[in-house]
Amino acid sequence: MRENLLNASAFIITVVPMVVVFTLQRFFVRGITAGSVKGQLCGRAGRLWLGRSVLAYGLPVRALIFLFVLLVVAGCTSSGDSDDVATADASSTTASTAATTTLPGDTTTTTAAATTTTAATTTTAAPTTTIPATTTTAPTTTTTSGGPYVIEDPEFYPLSPLPGSDGAAGSGCSPGEGALPDGIWFGYVLAKAPTEIEFDLACFYFGEIAYTEGAADGEEVNNDYYVRNANPTLRTIPVPPAAGVWEIDAGSVGYLDVSFSDWPLDPTGYVSCPSDWCGVWLFVNSGTVTEILEQYVP
């Protein structure tokens, strides 16, 4: 609305002076030509009349010209001001719209500027935990089921059953009469001499089968192992003095590698040998005991 009024006023300021000039131009012409028309007059009277004519017509014309110039200047200034006002109005129009809230019974108006907040988005990768697979392998004491029978890495766990053992650990407990055949045999060392031992063969069961065999004998089984010693036969087994013996070290909870001639280093150690409780495994190869392993029991 204000822009339309400013444009109209600028038009009027420009046109009105032009209309005035063209309307009163005849008086301007008369004032200029008055001297030539009355040039025939001479003397004081003629000059007096000429001066009056110039004063009569020249002064209004000059005033009109001066007024015209003022109006033109005013029109240019108003046009510049109108441009500034228009620009200010345009800036005011594009200003952000404010939200106005009026509380009942209160004459105070609170204007809150609209605020746009952009939340930063953060993507966090969930931490990944990799648990290495654990593989439990039963200790292996023999290289093959048919020999030779050697102790690779002594373990506290009982030996795994070998073929023909009927579920008992090692080679079982039914070697037949005579000398022990090649294999791994469990029993108790009742006595020891420099080159031989008195050996009581027994059956050692470990795991689920221990509870089955114990129940068959009417015995209570604990700690997953059961020893059946139903054969009263004692055997005298020759052992070379250089044969290796793995003796349980109670101090370090491990094994000590000693020779048969020096065994036992500690007769009152974890396994008291020789005695009725001296449980060991005999590794027999080519009819000769090559190694002896004491058996840990809880």
FENWOFEN-V164495 format. One record per residue. N is the residue number from 1. RES is the residue in one small letter. SS is DSSP state (alpha for helix, beta for strand, coil for the rest). PHI is phi in whole degrees, -180 to 180 (none if undefined). Layout:
N_RES_SS_PHI + N_RES_SS_PHI
This chain:
1_m_coil_none + 2_r_alpha_-66 + 3_e_alpha_-64 + 4_n_alpha_-65 + 5_l_alpha_-65 + 6_l_alpha_-65 + 7_n_alpha_-66 + 8_a_alpha_-65 + 9_s_alpha_-66 + 10_a_alpha_-63 + 11_f_alpha_-65 + 12_i_alpha_-65 + 13_i_alpha_-63 + 14_t_alpha_-81 + 15_v_alpha_-78 + 16_v_alpha_-57 + 17_p_alpha_-61 + 18_m_alpha_-66 + 19_v_alpha_-62 + 20_v_alpha_-63 + 21_v_alpha_-64 + 22_f_alpha_-68 + 23_t_alpha_-71 + 24_l_coil_-102 + 25_q_alpha_-66 + 26_r_alpha_-65 + 27_f_alpha_-71 + 28_f_alpha_-67 + 29_v_alpha_-67 + 30_r_alpha_-61 + 31_g_alpha_-64 + 32_i_alpha_-74 + 33_t_alpha_-90 + 34_a_alpha_-65 + 35_g_alpha_-67 + 36_s_alpha_-71 + 37_v_alpha_-69 + 38_k_coil_-99 + 39_g_coil_-68 + 40_q_coil_-71 + 41_l_coil_-73 + 42_c_coil_-134 + 43_g_alpha_86 + 44_r_alpha_-67 + 45_a_alpha_-67 + 46_g_alpha_-67 + 47_r_alpha_-63 + 48_l_alpha_-64 + 49_w_alpha_-67 + 50_l_alpha_-64 + 51_g_alpha_-63 + 52_r_alpha_-67 + 53_s_alpha_-66 + 54_v_alpha_-62 + 55_l_alpha_-65 + 56_a_alpha_-72 + 57_y_alpha_-108 + 58_g_alpha_-72 + 59_l_alpha_-63 + 60_p_alpha_-61 + 61_v_alpha_-65 + 62_r_alpha_-62 + 63_a_alpha_-62 + 64_l_alpha_-67 + 65_i_alpha_-63 + 66_f_alpha_-62 + 67_l_alpha_-65 + 68_f_alpha_-61 + 69_v_alpha_-63 + 70_l_alpha_-60 + 71_l_alpha_-66 + 72_v_alpha_-63 + 73_v_alpha_-61 + 74_a_alpha_-62 + 75_g_alpha_-65 + 76_c_alpha_-66 + 77_t_alpha_-65 + 78_s_alpha_-65 + 79_s_alpha_-65 + 80_g_alpha_-64 + 81_d_alpha_-64 + 82_s_alpha_-65 + 83_d_alpha_-65 + 84_d_alpha_-64 + 85_v_alpha_-66 + 86_a_alpha_-63 + 87_t_alpha_-65 + 88_a_alpha_-63 + 89_d_alpha_-65 + 90_a_alpha_-65 + 91_s_alpha_-66 + 92_s_alpha_-67 + 93_t_alpha_-68 + 94_t_coil_-83 + 95_a_coil_-62 + 96_s_coil_-67 + 97_t_coil_-75 + 98_a_coil_-94 + 99_a_beta_-88 + 100_t_beta_-112 + 101_t_beta_-123 + 102_t_beta_-114 + 103_l_coil_-86 + 104_p_coil_-62 + 105_g_coil_75 + 106_d_coil_-128 + 107_t_coil_-92 + 108_t_coil_-90 + 109_t_beta_-107 + 110_t_beta_-104 + 111_t_beta_-109 + 112_a_beta_-109 + 113_a_coil_-69 + 114_a_coil_-69 + 115_t_coil_-121 + 116_t_coil_-109 + 117_t_coil_-115 + 118_t_coil_-102 + 119_a_coil_-80 + 120_a_coil_-72 + 121_t_coil_-95 + 122_t_coil_-115 + 123_t_coil_-104 + 124_t_coil_-112 + 125_a_coil_-75 + 126_a_coil_-64 + 127_p_coil_-65 + 128_t_coil_-108 + 129_t_coil_-109 + 130_t_coil_-106 + 131_i_coil_-101 + 132_p_coil_-64 + 133_a_coil_-69 + 134_t_coil_-106 + 135_t_coil_-113 + 136_t_coil_-100 + 137_t_coil_-114 + 138_a_coil_-63 + 139_p_coil_-62 + 140_t_coil_-107 + 141_t_coil_-108 + 142_t_coil_-107 + 143_t_coil_-77 + 144_t_coil_-141 + 145_s_coil_-70 + 146_g_coil_-104 + 147_g_coil_90 + 148_p_coil_-67 + 149_y_coil_-104 + 150_v_coil_-135 + 151_i_coil_-97 + 152_e_coil_-79 + 153_d_coil_-147 + 154_p_coil_-63 + 155_e_coil_-129 + 156_f_coil_-74 + 157_y_coil_-68 + 158_p_coil_-65 + 159_l_coil_-73 + 160_s_coil_-76 + 161_p_beta_-66 + 162_l_coil_-100 + 163_p_coil_-56 + 164_g_coil_87 + 165_s_coil_-90 + 166_d_coil_59 + 167_g_coil_92 + 168_a_coil_-77 + 169_a_coil_-67 + 170_g_beta_69 + 171_s_coil_-90 + 172_g_coil_96 + 173_c_coil_-145 + 174_s_coil_-132 + 175_p_coil_-80 + 176_g_coil_88 + 177_e_coil_-81 + 178_g_coil_92 + 179_a_coil_-68 + 180_l_coil_-70 + 181_p_coil_-74 + 182_d_coil_-62 + 183_g_beta_157 + 184_i_beta_-124 + 185_w_beta_-126 + 186_f_beta_-103 + 187_g_beta_180 + 188_y_beta_-118 + 189_v_beta_-89 + 190_l_beta_-86 + 191_a_beta_-153 + 192_k_beta_-137 + 193_a_beta_-122 + 194_p_coil_-58 + 195_t_coil_-130 + 196_e_beta_-159 + 197_i_beta_-137 + 198_e_beta_-97 + 199_f_beta_-120 + 200_d_beta_-110 + 201_l_beta_-67 + 202_a_coil_-144 + 203_c_beta_-102 + 204_f_beta_-116 + 205_y_beta_-113 + 206_f_beta_-139 + 207_g_coil_97 + 208_e_alpha_-62 + 209_i_alpha_-66 + 210_a_alpha_-63 + 211_y_alpha_-71 + 212_t_alpha_-67 + 213_e_alpha_-69 + 214_g_alpha_-65 + 215_a_alpha_-64 + 216_a_alpha_-66 + 217_d_coil_-94 + 218_g_coil_73 + 219_e_coil_-109 + 220_e_coil_-84 + 221_v_coil_-111 + 222_n_beta_-133 + 223_n_coil_61 + 224_d_coil_67 + 225_y_beta_-138 + 226_y_beta_-148 + 227_v_beta_-112 + 228_r_beta_-108 + 229_n_coil_-126 + 230_a_coil_-97 + 231_n_coil_-98 + 232_p_coil_-80 + 233_t_coil_-69 + 234_l_coil_-108 + 235_r_beta_-121 + 236_t_beta_-100 + 237_i_beta_-112 + 238_p_beta_-72 + 239_v_beta_-136 + 240_p_beta_-65 + 241_p_beta_-60 + 242_a_beta_-87 + 243_a_beta_-61 + 244_g_beta_-82 + 245_v_beta_-127 + 246_w_beta_-99 + 247_e_beta_-98 + 248_i_beta_-71 + 249_d_beta_-98 + 250_a_coil_-66 + 251_g_coil_-71 + 252_s_coil_-103 + 253_v_coil_51 + 254_g_beta_-153 + 255_y_beta_-118 + 256_l_beta_-112 + 257_d_beta_-94 + 258_v_beta_-128 + 259_s_beta_-88 + 260_f_alpha_-61 + 261_s_alpha_-66 + 262_d_alpha_-96 + 263_w_coil_-84 + 264_p_coil_-91 + 265_l_coil_-70 + 266_d_coil_-129 + 267_p_coil_-60 + 268_t_coil_-107 + 269_g_coil_-72 + 270_y_coil_-60 + 271_v_coil_-109 + 272_s_coil_-81 + 273_c_coil_-127 + 274_p_coil_-77 + 275_s_coil_-173 + 276_d_coil_-69 + 277_w_coil_-113 + 278_c_coil_-85 + 279_g_beta_-80 + 280_v_beta_-140 + 281_w_beta_-112 + 282_l_beta_-100 + 283_f_beta_-98 + 284_v_beta_-107 + 285_n_beta_-132 + 286_s_coil_57 + 287_g_coil_78 + 288_t_beta_-125 + 289_v_beta_-73 + 290_t_beta_-100 + 291_e_beta_-148 + 292_i_beta_-130 + 293_l_beta_-125 + 294_e_beta_-70 + 295_q_coil_-98 + 296_y_coil_-82 + 297_v_coil_-134 + 298_p_coil_-71
